[in-house]
Amino acid sequence: MPYRNCLSIIRDAAGVPRSLWGYQPWPSPAFSTPRPGCVVCARHSRRRKLAWSGQRSSTGSSASCSPRTTTACSGATACCRSTRAWGFFDDPRFAAAYREIAGSHRYDQYASPHTVAWRLHILVWAARNGLALDGDFVECGVFKGDFAWVVAQATDFVRQPKTFYLYDTFDGFAPAYSTADDFADAPGFFDFADRIYRDPAIYPEVVRRFSDCANIRVIRGVVPDILSDVAPEQIAFLHIDLNSPAAEIAALEILFDRVVPGGVIVFDDYGWHLFRKQKEAEDAFMAARGYHILELPTGQGMVIKRP
Ligand SMILES: C[S@@+](CC[C@H](N)C(=O)[O-])C[C@H]1O[C@@H](n2cnc3c(N)ncnc32)[C@H](O)[C@@H]1O
């Protein structure tokens, strides 16, 4: 059984990697035993167990449950009572967008019962901050577009006088910038992640997903190379999520100076051991410019550009 905070690849009985790290020991006491004051119905705990073991819930992606409901479970809503306020779920735009992507991140094993919700909350906060600034939005590393989708929905981006640039190879890591050595502590991770990223169904699905959003551009290409062809001059919100130390630094070399004062840069996966090479490279990059990256409990890093 993996240990808390100990990174490993969990394999199923056939030896196929199913999840990236054992952040929670499984079965997790946090979920197998309801906490005092927390009612977890059998239906939802089963769904969660299915999702966490790398399988799809037979009920689709509706495994999320509102954290604030106190009584009976009714399908997609309701069952976990928490001492946390989870105030961001009171925002109907965020809650609706989150429900759409919940369950999709079965590789992301967080102690939180709402897996990536806190990460998304931070991302949405950073993006909303950018709405008041000059400049466009950028995400480097899109995958299925889940995070960008939640940001776009929560900010009502189609109505904003801005463009959201979404960059990805949609074909996995770029050999010129990434190798298995980027994850020296976790042999097998590179191939595991790359295989997932290379799914040919992803690109057309992302294009379809954003096809109604005229101001969201899905751009297929290698970062940083593609940035010399198409990139905004001013950036109000920058999300870096390539899982590639060299590509992320090369992107920052081009994009950092374009982030406007007050604009927020969010570094995904900055605080996980598995991605420590990213952290080291980003810390050095920012230190050279007089910045210190704020490490967040979600594993993200954050910098606010100064005037
Ligand atoms: C962690 S995933 C991004 C997750 C995404 N932000 C989401 O909402 O789920 C990393 C993505 O970066 C892409 N990628 C890795 N290296 C790249 C590079 N040098 N240029 C473009 N895309 C790259 C991969 O294809 C993969 O889709």
The ligand as an SDF file (V2000), in Angstrom:
LIG
                    3D

 27 29  0  0  0  0  0  0  0  0999 V2000
   -0.9030   17.9330  -17.0950 C   0  0  0  0  0  0  0  0  0  0  0  0
   -1.4820   17.9990  -18.7350 S   0  0  0  0  0  0  0  0  0  0  0  0
   -2.4120   19.5020  -18.7490 C   0  0  0  0  0  0  0  0  0  0  0  0
   -3.6750   19.4030  -17.9150 C   0  0  0  0  0  0  0  0  0  0  0  0
   -4.6950   20.4560  -18.2200 C   0  0  0  0  0  0  0  0  0  0  0  0
   -4.2880   21.7940  -17.8130 N   0  0  0  0  0  0  0  0  0  0  0  0
   -6.0610   20.1200  -17.6690 C   0  0  0  0  0  0  0  0  0  0  0  0
   -6.9040   21.0070  -17.5930 O   0  0  0  0  0  0  0  0  0  0  0  0
   -6.3260   18.9660  -17.3160 O   0  0  0  0  0  0  0  0  0  0  0  0
   -0.0210   18.4000  -19.5960 C   0  0  0  0  0  0  0  0  0  0  0  0
   -0.2270   18.6420  -21.0810 C   0  0  0  0  0  0  0  0  0  0  0  0
    0.9390   19.2860  -21.5710 O   0  0  0  0  0  0  0  0  0  0  0  0
    1.1660   18.8660  -22.8970 C   0  0  0  0  0  0  0  0  0  0  0  0
    2.5760   19.1350  -23.1990 N   0  0  0  0  0  0  0  0  0  0  0  0
    3.6740   18.6470  -22.5620 C   0  0  0  0  0  0  0  0  0  0  0  0
    4.7850   19.2050  -23.0720 N   0  0  0  0  0  0  0  0  0  0  0  0
    4.3860   20.0720  -24.0420 C   0  0  0  0  0  0  0  0  0  0  0  0
    5.0650   20.9750  -24.9030 C   0  0  0  0  0  0  0  0  0  0  0  0
    6.3940   21.1250  -24.8600 N   0  0  0  0  0  0  0  0  0  0  0  0
    4.3290   21.7200  -25.7440 N   0  0  0  0  0  0  0  0  0  0  0  0
    2.9760   21.6230  -25.7850 C   0  0  0  0  0  0  0  0  0  0  0  0
    2.2880   20.7920  -24.9850 N   0  0  0  0  0  0  0  0  0  0  0  0
    2.9730   20.0150  -24.1220 C   0  0  0  0  0  0  0  0  0  0  0  0
    0.7600   17.4030  -22.9150 C   0  0  0  0  0  0  0  0  0  0  0  0
    0.3980   17.0060  -24.2200 O   0  0  0  0  0  0  0  0  0  0  0  0
   -0.4150   17.3900  -21.9290 C   0  0  0  0  0  0  0  0  0  0  0  0
   -1.6430   17.4600  -22.5990 O   0  0  0  0  0  0  0  0  0  0  0  0
  1  2  1  0
  2  3  1  0
  2 10  1  0
  3  4  1  0
  4  5  1  0
  5  6  1  0
  5  7  1  0
  7  8  2  0
  7  9  1  0
 10 11  1  0
 11 12  1  0
 11 26  1  0
 12 13  1  0
 13 14  1  0
 13 24  1  0
 14 15  1  0
 14 23  1  0
 15 16  2  0
 16 17  1  0
 17 18  1  0
 17 23  2  0
 18 19  1  0
 18 20  2  0
 20 21  1  0
 21 22  2  0
 22 23  1  0
 24 25  1  0
 24 26  1  0
 26 27  1  0
M  CHG  2   2   1   9  -1
M  END
$$$$
